[in-house]
Amino acid sequence: MEETTITIQHPLRNEASEFSTMRGGHVALRAADYAGIVKWYQEKLDFRIIQEWLLGDLQLAFLAPPNDDNFCVEILGGGQPLPQPDYTDLNESLQPAGYHHFCLEVLNIDQTVADLRRRGVNVLGEPFDFPTISKRMAFFADPYGNLIELASRL
């Protein structure tokens, strides 16, 4: 089988756009067990609590990866949210429309997956190469069914 190298060229930046200062900031996850989900992200992924606050009957927090202050996971806890599907198979998770996952970039997928498994994290299948976008990827879920992608460059 012949190996093909694909070069991805991004379109030129649009500095004239009215939205040229737009950047990714955070993704929000809803969970009934605020303390449990915060503890999971701290213990399993070494995330840090950047800020916590109350909003009505909700407890909220911004959690950041160990070495990144530019991206956060916002936790919305408390109340009585409806349960999320618990996927055990990545293909099954691709069926419903709507939000699917957020992505964390890492240097070494295989080592990160081994570390996650050692910490008891539910990894969905094995890491795989996706040459079309020059990425090696893996998926895992937090205990509340939120899917997270790991990606690194091939």
C-alpha positions in Angstrom: 0.0 0.0 0.0 1.4 3.3 -1.0 1.6 6.0 1.7 0.2 9.4 0.8 1.2 12.7 2.4 -1.4 15.3 2.5 -0.6 19.0 3.1 -3.3 21.0 4.6 -3.3 24.7 3.6 -5.4 27.0 5.7 -7.2 29.9 3.9 -5.6 33.3 4.5 -6.6 35.0 7.8 -9.3 37.6 7.4 -8.0 40.5 9.6 -10.7 42.7 8.0 -13.5 40.6 9.5 -15.7 42.2 12.1 -15.0 39.0 14.1 -11.2 39.0 13.7 -10.6 39.1 17.4 -12.7 35.9 18.0 -10.9 33.1 19.7 -11.9 29.8 21.3 -12.5 30.2 25.1 -14.3 27.3 26.7 -16.8 24.5 26.4 -19.5 24.0 29.0 -20.6 20.7 30.4 -23.8 20.2 32.4 -23.7 17.7 35.3 -25.9 17.1 38.4 -22.9 16.1 40.5 -20.8 19.2 40.6 -18.3 18.0 43.2 -17.9 14.6 41.4 -17.2 16.0 37.9 -14.8 18.7 39.2 -13.0 16.0 41.2 -12.8 13.7 38.1 -11.3 16.4 35.9 -8.8 17.2 38.7 -7.8 13.6 39.5 -7.9 12.1 36.0 -6.7 15.0 33.8 -4.9 17.2 36.4 -7.2 20.1 35.5 -7.0 23.2 37.7 -9.9 25.2 39.1 -9.5 28.7 37.7 -12.7 30.2 39.1 -15.8 29.1 40.9 -19.2 30.9 41.4 -22.9 30.4 42.1 -25.8 31.2 39.8 -29.2 30.6 41.3 -29.2 26.9 42.3 -26.2 26.1 40.0 -22.6 25.8 41.1 -20.2 26.7 38.3 -16.5 26.5 37.7 -13.8 27.1 35.0 -11.3 24.2 34.9 -8.1 24.5 32.8 -5.7 21.9 31.6 -2.4 21.6 33.7 -0.4 23.9 31.4 -3.0 26.0 29.4 -4.6 29.2 30.6 -6.3 29.9 27.2 -8.9 27.1 27.2 -11.3 26.0 29.9 -14.0 23.5 30.6 -16.9 25.2 32.3 -18.8 23.0 34.7 -22.5 23.7 35.3 -23.5 21.6 38.3 -26.5 21.2 40.5 -30.2 21.1 39.7 -31.8 18.1 38.0 -30.4 17.7 34.5 -31.5 14.9 32.2 -29.1 12.0 31.8 -26.6 12.0 28.9 -26.2 8.8 26.8 -23.3 6.6 28.0 -21.4 5.6 24.9 -19.1 2.6 25.0 -18.4 2.7 21.2 -17.3 5.7 19.1 -19.4 4.7 16.1 -22.5 4.6 18.2 -21.8 8.1 19.4 -21.8 9.4 15.9 -25.6 8.7 15.4 -27.3 11.6 17.3 -27.3 15.1 15.9 -25.9 18.0 18.0 -22.9 18.4 20.3 -20.4 15.5 20.1 -17.1 16.2 21.8 -14.3 18.7 22.5 -10.7 18.1 21.6 -7.5 18.3 23.6 -4.2 18.3 21.7 -1.4 16.2 23.1 2.2 15.4 22.0 1.9 11.6 22.3 -1.5 9.9 21.9 -0.4 6.4 22.9 1.4 7.5 26.1 -1.6 9.7 27.0 -4.0 6.9 26.5 -1.9 4.6 28.6 -1.8 7.2 31.3 -5.6 7.6 31.2 -6.2 3.9 31.4 -3.8 3.6 34.3 -6.0 6.3 36.0 -9.2 4.2 35.3 -10.5 6.4 32.4 -13.0 4.9 29.9 -11.1 5.0 26.6 -13.3 4.2 23.6 -11.3 1.8 21.5 -7.7 2.2 20.4 -5.9 5.2 19.1 -6.0 5.5 15.3 -4.4 7.5 12.5 -6.5 9.8 10.3 -4.1 10.7 7.5 -6.7 12.9 5.7 -6.2 15.5 8.4 -2.7 14.4 9.4 -3.8 13.5 12.9 -3.6 10.5 15.3 -6.7 10.4 17.5 -8.3 8.7 20.4 -11.6 9.3 22.3 -12.6 8.9 25.9 -15.5 9.8 28.1 -15.8 11.4 31.5 -18.1 9.5 33.9 -21.1 11.7 32.9 -20.9 10.7 29.2 -19.1 13.7 27.8 -16.8 12.7 25.0 -13.3 14.1 24.7 -11.0 13.7 21.7 -7.2 13.5 22.0 -5.3 14.6 18.9 -1.7 14.9 17.8 0.0 15.5 14.5 1.1 12.5 12.4 
